[in-house]
Amino acid sequence: MSFNFSTQRILEGTTNVWVPKVLSTKGPKTKKVDVFYNPTMEFNRDVSVIFLKRFIKKEQKSILDGLAATGIRGIRFANEVDGDLSVTINDANPIAFKLIKRNIRANNLENVIASNKKLNALLAERWYDYIDIDPFGSPVPFLSTAMQSVKNNGIIAITATDTAPLCGTYPKACRRRYQAVPLKTNYCHEIGLRILIGYVAKEAAKYDLAVKPLLSHYTDHYFRTYVRIEKGAKKTDKCLEKVGFVVHKENGFREVIKEIKEEDLTAGPLWIGSLFDEKFLKNLKIDISLGTKRRLERMLEVWKEEASAPPLYYSSDEIAKALKLSPPPLQIIIQKLRDEGYKATRTHFAPAAFKTDADIESIKEVFKITLNLTSTFSLPFQS
Ligand SMILES: C[S@@+](CC[C@H](N)C(=O)[O-])C[C@H]1O[C@@H](n2cnc3c(N)ncnc32)[C@H](O)[C@@H]1O
């Protein structure tokens, strides 16, 4: 099977995959190749592999890698996830389809079929237990059909790389695509992810379907969420109670609200429920063979902490800046907030940020106390 670009065999997880030799990343010197492959998305794919391992139980599951490019994700599912799964790997691009077929053959996979259709057309044909949507940019064009093609209690896994609209750099694009208002703030990444999930919840509600996010993250400038879809009008009504707004106060305080007042600076509609399911995270297993194992271990620890945290994070820098002080160490702030009786956790959104249910004045107070404490115990600078 020949291609008009050179290919190379790479190993990701425990799977060998043929991919284009020239990378498909943007840049003035980058040659355009016919099939997309981005090695930096390995973390994204590793998460989906451990997710699927946790999701697959005894009964047969039908899996769709809907926008597959080289097919790397679906090939890895078929090769690395134990259990009775039938995998469909689809891409509308005929050259990608050719490469997908080569990768299926090279891995001797019998539980996989390649497909060369527009994703919405394929979704109209049958039902799946797990649908993976990993587009260029926004997943919006595929969500309505995905809702109509996912089985009860099935999963839709969604990537969005259009972070500029979702985080408020292009608010008009966000309004058009997601029918939501973003807010360019210190915590715009959490708002962006919540707008995406809120949109998914509203799209599901049209079909009396409720969504439950099991795992959602912001990583390397993309958003990713895995939502379980459950049938039922009552469940859907309950789910929609978790779609609301964020109000951003002048003093920097932020909170989620269900209804907006005109005078408030608000973002939304967006998801105000949890981004994770604690029980689901608890049983996620990270295999030793995964290329991003260390990063996954670190992230999983923070996701677990964050799963029970109140929404919306504060960066240490923004609070310190408001107080005209330098930020104290994060662990000390978190401990002090906990000592004062508040909830406080790290967040995966930013390394020097925290989540808490304390109000802004109490947060500032804790900063001042913490700085006094740390300066009392710190050693003088050496010359
Ligand atoms: C970002 S790439 C997918 C990357 C891949 N999931 C991975 O992990 O390497 C998006 C792919 O979607 C395909 N695509 C775009 N629009 C499509 C459509 N309407 N139906 C099916 N495939 C489509 C493109 O050809 C491209 O290969």
The ligand as an SDF file (V2000), in Angstrom:
LIG
                    3D

 27 29  0  0  0  0  0  0  0  0999 V2000
   -7.7870   15.9350   14.7890 C   0  0  0  0  0  0  0  0  0  0  0  0
   -7.8960   14.7020   13.5970 S   0  0  0  0  0  0  0  0  0  0  0  0
   -8.1100   13.2340   14.5180 C   0  0  0  0  0  0  0  0  0  0  0  0
   -6.9050   12.7940   15.2840 C   0  0  0  0  0  0  0  0  0  0  0  0
   -6.9690   11.4060   15.8280 C   0  0  0  0  0  0  0  0  0  0  0  0
   -8.1720   11.1590   16.5960 N   0  0  0  0  0  0  0  0  0  0  0  0
   -5.7240   11.0830   16.6400 C   0  0  0  0  0  0  0  0  0  0  0  0
   -5.8170   10.7610   17.8530 O   0  0  0  0  0  0  0  0  0  0  0  0
   -4.6120   11.1380   16.0710 O   0  0  0  0  0  0  0  0  0  0  0  0
   -9.4730   14.9520   12.8910 C   0  0  0  0  0  0  0  0  0  0  0  0
   -9.7940   13.9850   11.7490 C   0  0  0  0  0  0  0  0  0  0  0  0
  -11.1820   14.1740   11.4360 O   0  0  0  0  0  0  0  0  0  0  0  0
  -11.3570   13.9170   10.0390 C   0  0  0  0  0  0  0  0  0  0  0  0
  -12.6430   14.5400    9.6590 N   0  0  0  0  0  0  0  0  0  0  0  0
  -12.9470   15.8630    9.5640 C   0  0  0  0  0  0  0  0  0  0  0  0
  -14.2660   16.0320    9.3040 N   0  0  0  0  0  0  0  0  0  0  0  0
  -14.8130   14.7870    9.2580 C   0  0  0  0  0  0  0  0  0  0  0  0
  -16.1430   14.3020    9.0700 C   0  0  0  0  0  0  0  0  0  0  0  0
  -17.1570   15.1290    8.8850 N   0  0  0  0  0  0  0  0  0  0  0  0
  -16.3310   12.9590    9.1230 N   0  0  0  0  0  0  0  0  0  0  0  0
  -15.3010   12.0970    9.3160 C   0  0  0  0  0  0  0  0  0  0  0  0
  -14.0270   12.4970    9.4760 N   0  0  0  0  0  0  0  0  0  0  0  0
  -13.7800   13.8260    9.4610 C   0  0  0  0  0  0  0  0  0  0  0  0
  -10.1300   14.5280    9.4050 C   0  0  0  0  0  0  0  0  0  0  0  0
   -9.9030   13.9220    8.1390 O   0  0  0  0  0  0  0  0  0  0  0  0
   -9.0510   14.2250   10.4620 C   0  0  0  0  0  0  0  0  0  0  0  0
   -8.3550   13.0640   10.1100 O   0  0  0  0  0  0  0  0  0  0  0  0
  1  2  1  0
  2  3  1  0
  2 10  1  0
  3  4  1  0
  4  5  1  0
  5  6  1  0
  5  7  1  0
  7  8  2  0
  7  9  1  0
 10 11  1  0
 11 12  1  0
 11 26  1  0
 12 13  1  0
 13 14  1  0
 13 24  1  0
 14 15  1  0
 14 23  1  0
 15 16  2  0
 16 17  1  0
 17 18  1  0
 17 23  2  0
 18 19  1  0
 18 20  2  0
 20 21  1  0
 21 22  2  0
 22 23  1  0
 24 25  1  0
 24 26  1  0
 26 27  1  0
M  CHG  2   2   1   9  -1
M  END
$$$$
